[in-house]
Amino acid sequence: MKKIKFGLAYQILVGLVLGIIVGAIFYGNPAVSTYLQPVGDIFIRLIKMIVVPIVISTLIIGVAGTGDMKKLGKLGGKTILYFEIVTTIAIIVGLIAANIFKPGVGVDMSKLAKGDIQKYVDATSEATSHSFADTFVNIIPSNIIDALARGDMLAIIFFAVMFGLGIAAIGEKGKPVLAFFQGTADAMFWVTNQIMKFAPFGVFALIGVTVSKFGIESLIPLGKLVISVYGTMLFFIIVILGGIAKLCGASLLHLVKILRDELILAYSTASSETVLPKVMEKMEKYGCPKDVVSFVVPTGYSFNLDGSTLYQALAAIFIAQMYGIDLSISQQISLMLVLMVTSKGIAGVPGVSFVVLLATLGTVGIPLEGLAFIAGIDRILDMARTVVNVIGNSLAAIVMSKWEGRFDSKKGKEYINSIQKAA
């Protein structure tokens, strides 16, 4: 008789189910939030603690290993082009889905509970005070210590790339520095594995608090939106991302198998950050070069949020439909063009999907107040879009590795076989 392994994925799943049960039983009871929120916060803080050291150390090692500015510039150009194409497709899919399913038509607004969107309004005014050009100016940090403290990923990536090129340029003198960052990366991956043991408790706490706050029944009036978002996200993963994987000779099924634990964790916590270190580690094991993974995956966290851009398009049309506003084709094209800019220009702002929607709706004449109705269930929707973001960025690392002609297929097959044997 085969012994059943109670691995991390199953532990997280149990935490997720137990959290939903506890939240449903104690719906409306503030004690759930009092006792469980600190546990969830500790887990999120543990993850945030390790993200910056891992990104900066692995990126410096990867870039120093490449040591060629032309090669890196070529990779950067291809990566941004790929991100722009895929996120544009995501926006189009979101708009088409909203027009087909019409989730906002016939919604009784009197039955909807209004959420608090003030924190998003504050974040929007702060984010939109900068022009689109400022976004690119701010990629270059004036103070790297400040950028590290704020977790400004784009500024960190820029500095790490330049520092890595500097190490490569000085040759032998740079080897001790490179060895230091290699040691840092190895140590941080060990720390990651220890933190992941706490993941089931973090998931249990975060889900328990969420369900206890809004209850299952508050989903009913917005059920059509939830079903539309989840259905469209599933379509995007299978058809669009699956098609991209097939075109580049990869397997989406293999990718999902590799990232099984990470996808459950990302869904449960509604946070891509929680899985960034493990995604990078696994993509390397799958056959992607370290320098490609170190550059593509963290950059994708700002520029390749497929799930978020798809949701933003769908949610914008949903709010318009809810208010009985019929957007013409030209208005929807305008919405698409605005989203293409705002979804990149406000990268890294907390609650980014909501902030992007707030910055976008007014430009096409959709009432901003409509966002208050979906604020309450935003976390449920965020869980779905986080999964798409993680799959999209992982696939991007494979696509770029293959586009560069540097994907190690043999290593990939061996890694898949080892996972299938362990299952």
LUMMI-268635 format. One line per 10 residues: number of its first residue (from 1); for each residue x, y, z of C-alpha. Coordinates in nm, 3 decimals. Layout:
N
NUM> X/Y/Z  ...
//
This chain:
423
1> 0.000/0.000/0.000  0.138/0.336/-0.111  0.198/0.578/0.173  0.015/0.910/0.129  0.248/1.209/0.160  0.095/1.501/0.345  0.304/1.761/0.163  0.293/2.139/0.179  0.023/2.168/-0.091  -0.216/1.947/0.111
11> -0.131/2.129/0.434  -0.211/2.466/0.272  -0.535/2.322/0.127  -0.639/2.198/0.473  -0.557/2.543/0.617  -0.770/2.704/0.343  -1.072/2.476/0.407  -1.049/2.509/0.787  -1.018/2.889/0.753  -1.338/2.903/0.541
21> -1.523/2.682/0.794  -1.410/2.889/1.096  -1.490/3.216/0.916  -1.838/3.093/0.816  -1.919/2.964/1.167  -1.806/3.287/1.335  -1.940/3.524/1.065  -1.968/3.877/1.204  -1.771/3.793/1.518  -1.488/4.049/1.565
31> -1.297/3.799/1.783  -1.192/3.609/1.467  -1.013/3.915/1.334  -0.865/3.994/1.679  -0.704/3.651/1.719  -0.632/3.545/1.360  -0.528/3.870/1.188  -0.190/3.886/1.373  -0.109/3.531/1.254  -0.184/3.627/0.893
41> 0.012/3.951/0.927  0.315/3.764/1.065  0.317/3.532/0.763  0.291/3.819/0.511  0.568/4.009/0.694  0.793/3.700/0.690  0.752/3.677/0.313  0.808/4.050/0.255  1.122/4.024/0.471  1.289/3.782/0.225
51> 1.169/3.910/-0.114  1.415/4.202/-0.154  1.734/4.013/-0.046  1.646/3.724/-0.282  1.568/3.947/-0.581  1.880/4.164/-0.541  2.122/3.874/-0.477  1.993/3.645/-0.755  1.973/3.930/-1.007  2.331/4.046/-0.934
61> 2.458/3.686/-0.972  2.264/3.639/-1.295  2.372/3.969/-1.454  2.736/3.929/-1.345  2.729/3.581/-1.501  2.608/3.726/-1.831  2.842/4.024/-1.813  2.728/4.158/-2.151  2.533/4.484/-2.161  2.421/4.429/-2.523
71> 2.290/4.083/-2.439  2.105/4.214/-2.134  1.961/4.509/-2.328  1.832/4.267/-2.592  1.670/4.051/-2.323  1.512/4.361/-2.161  1.366/4.481/-2.492  1.219/4.140/-2.576  1.079/4.102/-2.224  0.898/4.440/-2.223
81> 0.760/4.371/-2.575  0.627/4.031/-2.464  0.473/4.181/-2.148  0.297/4.453/-2.348  0.151/4.205/-2.599  0.022/3.959/-2.337  -0.127/4.225/-2.105  -0.301/4.387/-2.405  -0.453/4.047/-2.494  -0.565/4.017/-2.129
91> -0.743/4.355/-2.149  -0.917/4.253/-2.475  -1.027/3.918/-2.324  -1.166/4.103/-2.020  -1.364/4.346/-2.238  -1.503/4.066/-2.459  -1.603/3.857/-2.153  -1.784/4.157/-1.996  -1.978/4.215/-2.319  -2.072/3.846/-2.352
101> -2.166/3.767/-1.989  -2.296/4.117/-1.899  -2.235/4.061/-1.523  -2.361/4.410/-1.427  -2.694/4.393/-1.612  -2.992/4.351/-1.379  -2.792/4.390/-1.057  -3.012/4.529/-0.776  -2.784/4.794/-0.629  -3.002/4.832/-0.319
111> -2.897/4.482/-0.209  -2.527/4.553/-0.239  -2.323/4.650/0.064  -2.088/4.941/0.007  -1.721/4.895/0.091  -1.461/5.147/0.203  -1.248/5.269/-0.086  -1.086/5.569/0.087  -0.743/5.403/0.117  -0.750/5.336/-0.258
121> -0.855/5.697/-0.329  -0.555/5.817/-0.125  -0.322/5.579/-0.310  -0.463/5.694/-0.645  -0.410/6.065/-0.575  -0.054/5.985/-0.470  0.012/5.766/-0.775  -0.149/5.991/-1.036  0.038/6.298/-0.907  0.326/6.156/-1.112
131> 0.308/6.158/-1.490  0.367/5.846/-1.700  0.716/5.981/-1.778  0.783/6.010/-1.403  0.723/5.637/-1.370  1.024/5.571/-1.592  1.232/5.842/-1.423  1.160/5.680/-1.085  1.297/5.346/-1.208  1.639/5.504/-1.144
141> 1.680/5.535/-0.764  1.829/5.851/-0.617  1.902/5.654/-0.299  1.930/5.275/-0.319  1.896/5.233/0.061  1.563/5.418/0.046  1.451/5.205/-0.250  1.542/4.886/-0.059  1.355/5.008/0.251  1.040/5.087/0.048
151> 1.063/4.763/-0.154  1.058/4.966/-0.479  1.109/4.665/-0.708  1.177/4.850/-1.035  1.444/5.072/-0.873  1.598/4.766/-0.706  1.610/4.578/-1.039  1.779/4.875/-1.209  2.045/4.904/-0.938  2.106/4.525/-0.929
161> 2.152/4.514/-1.309  2.404/4.800/-1.303  2.586/4.654/-1.001  2.600/4.309/-1.165  2.745/4.458/-1.484  3.002/4.643/-1.269  3.111/4.318/-1.099  3.149/4.151/-1.441  3.351/4.447/-1.573  3.615/4.439/-1.296
171> 3.690/4.068/-1.352  3.895/3.894/-1.079  3.843/4.178/-0.829  3.468/4.119/-0.844  3.483/3.748/-0.755  3.473/3.795/-0.374  3.171/4.026/-0.411  3.000/3.769/-0.636  3.075/3.493/-0.384  2.912/3.707/-0.112
181> 2.590/3.746/-0.310  2.592/3.376/-0.404  2.613/3.292/-0.033  2.336/3.543/0.041  2.107/3.387/-0.221  2.171/3.031/-0.093  2.106/3.139/0.268  1.786/3.323/0.173  1.649/3.020/-0.013  1.707/2.816/0.304
191> 1.519/3.083/0.504  1.237/3.067/0.244  1.197/2.692/0.296  1.169/2.745/0.673  0.910/3.023/0.633  0.701/2.806/0.401  0.644/2.564/0.690  0.436/2.841/0.850  0.227/2.890/0.531  -0.069/2.665/0.629
201> -0.120/2.868/0.950  -0.093/3.198/0.760  -0.345/3.079/0.500  -0.586/2.957/0.770  -0.573/3.295/0.946  -0.607/3.515/0.636  -0.899/3.318/0.489  -1.072/3.287/0.827  -1.064/3.666/0.877  -1.187/3.734/0.520
211> -1.485/3.495/0.538  -1.583/3.610/0.889  -1.591/3.973/0.771  -1.815/3.950/0.463  -1.980/3.606/0.495  -2.067/3.372/0.211  -2.413/3.530/0.156  -2.271/3.869/0.059  -2.138/3.703/-0.257  -2.490/3.627/-0.387
221> -2.578/3.973/-0.534  -2.235/3.987/-0.695  -2.232/3.616/-0.784  -2.251/3.686/-1.158  -1.939/3.904/-1.138  -1.748/3.642/-0.934  -1.846/3.363/-1.179  -1.759/3.584/-1.481  -1.417/3.676/-1.336  -1.328/3.318/-1.240
231> -1.457/3.175/-1.571  -1.266/3.432/-1.777  -0.947/3.379/-1.574  -0.974/3.002/-1.636  -1.028/3.064/-2.009  -0.725/3.295/-2.019  -0.502/3.037/-1.845  -0.612/2.743/-2.063  -0.653/2.912/-2.402  -0.421/3.217/-2.405
241> -0.138/3.110/-2.172  -0.180/2.746/-2.283  -0.154/2.861/-2.646  0.159/3.067/-2.574  0.314/2.767/-2.397  0.234/2.542/-2.696  0.377/2.796/-2.943  0.710/2.803/-2.760  0.720/2.424/-2.715  0.641/2.421/-2.342
251> 0.364/2.251/-2.147  0.120/2.450/-1.934  0.027/2.127/-1.752  0.390/2.074/-1.654  0.410/2.435/-1.532  0.099/2.392/-1.314  0.239/2.065/-1.172  0.570/2.236/-1.086  0.397/2.533/-0.921  0.117/2.337/-0.749
261> 0.218/2.443/-0.395  0.283/2.804/-0.501  -0.050/2.840/-0.685  -0.249/2.718/-0.384  -0.052/2.954/-0.159  -0.090/3.251/-0.397  -0.465/3.186/-0.423  -0.509/3.153/-0.048  -0.313/3.466/0.044  -0.411/3.673/-0.264
271> -0.046/3.780/-0.279  0.207/3.715/-0.557  0.490/3.818/-0.324  0.438/3.511/-0.105  0.556/3.284/-0.387  0.817/3.499/-0.565  1.125/3.328/-0.412  0.996/2.974/-0.477  0.881/3.057/-0.832  1.230/3.186/-0.916
281> 1.392/2.880/-0.760  1.163/2.636/-0.946  1.198/2.808/-1.285  1.575/2.769/-1.255  1.536/2.400/-1.170  1.305/2.363/-1.473  1.580/2.474/-1.710  1.562/2.854/-1.731  1.899/3.035/-1.694  1.952/3.218/-1.363
291> 2.003/3.560/-1.526  1.681/3.529/-1.731  1.473/3.421/-1.429  1.629/3.688/-1.204  1.539/3.962/-1.454  1.207/3.845/-1.606  1.013/3.728/-1.298  1.065/4.034/-1.068  1.012/4.274/-1.363  0.693/4.087/-1.450
301> 0.559/4.160/-1.102  0.530/4.523/-1.214  0.476/4.499/-1.589  0.312/4.161/-1.656  0.010/4.137/-1.427  -0.215/3.950/-1.674  -0.481/3.861/-1.418  -0.498/4.216/-1.284  -0.531/4.383/-1.626  -0.798/4.132/-1.734
311> -0.993/4.199/-1.414  -0.960/4.578/-1.452  -1.117/4.565/-1.800  -1.399/4.333/-1.689  -1.472/4.528/-1.368  -1.484/4.863/-1.554  -1.752/4.733/-1.792  -1.936/4.566/-1.499  -1.967/4.902/-1.318  -2.084/5.072/-1.639
321> -2.350/4.801/-1.689  -2.456/4.831/-1.323  -2.533/5.200/-1.380  -2.701/5.131/-1.715  -2.422/5.301/-1.914  -2.384/5.151/-2.262  -2.022/5.203/-2.373  -1.971/5.223/-2.749  -1.694/5.034/-2.930  -1.486/5.354/-2.955
331> -1.529/5.418/-2.579  -1.420/5.060/-2.502  -1.114/5.104/-2.726  -1.036/5.426/-2.532  -1.075/5.228/-2.208  -0.833/4.965/-2.341  -0.573/5.229/-2.436  -0.604/5.403/-2.097  -0.568/5.069/-1.914  -0.257/4.987/-2.120
341> -0.094/5.300/-1.976  -0.235/5.312/-1.621  -0.173/4.942/-1.551  0.200/5.000/-1.615  0.222/5.355/-1.482  0.098/5.271/-1.132  0.308/4.958/-1.089  0.397/4.880/-0.730  0.118/5.082/-0.564  -0.066/4.887/-0.286
351> -0.408/4.755/-0.400  -0.290/4.821/-0.754  -0.597/4.677/-0.936  -0.832/4.906/-0.745  -0.601/5.204/-0.784  -0.577/5.147/-1.161  -0.958/5.127/-1.186  -0.998/5.451/-0.989  -0.748/5.623/-1.217  -0.921/5.484/-1.529
361> -1.299/5.497/-1.477  -1.330/5.876/-1.472  -1.156/5.909/-1.809  -1.435/5.716/-1.984  -1.727/5.860/-1.784  -1.796/5.563/-1.552  -1.900/5.661/-1.194  -1.620/5.596/-0.944  -1.881/5.524/-0.673  -1.946/5.187/-0.839
371> -1.616/5.059/-0.704  -1.758/5.078/-0.351  -1.994/4.792/-0.436  -1.715/4.550/-0.529  -1.467/4.665/-0.260  -1.614/4.416/-0.014  -1.545/4.113/-0.234  -1.225/4.246/-0.389  -1.018/3.990/-0.198  -1.218/3.697/-0.346
381> -1.153/3.837/-0.694  -0.791/3.918/-0.604  -0.731/3.549/-0.523  -0.816/3.451/-0.882  -0.616/3.726/-1.049  -0.311/3.648/-0.833  -0.305/3.289/-0.967  -0.312/3.419/-1.326  -0.034/3.670/-1.247  0.188/3.392/-1.105
391> 0.130/3.154/-1.399  0.181/3.440/-1.648  0.514/3.547/-1.498  0.642/3.191/-1.466  0.554/3.124/-1.829  0.725/3.451/-1.928  1.054/3.318/-1.785  1.019/3.003/-2.002  0.922/3.203/-2.314  1.219/3.441/-2.274
401> 1.460/3.151/-2.208  1.343/2.978/-2.527  1.342/3.304/-2.727  1.705/3.354/-2.622  1.778/2.992/-2.721  1.906/2.912/-2.372  1.636/2.688/-2.226  1.778/2.358/-2.093  1.517/2.103/-2.211  1.707/1.807/-2.063
411> 1.715/1.970/-1.717  1.344/2.051/-1.752  1.250/1.689/-1.833  1.455/1.556/-1.542  1.288/1.802/-1.303  0.937/1.711/-1.425  1.017/1.340/-1.391  1.141/1.392/-1.034  0.818/1.577/-0.943  0.599/1.306/-1.098
421> 0.788/1.033/-0.911  0.755/1.220/-0.582  0.378/1.272/-0.629
//
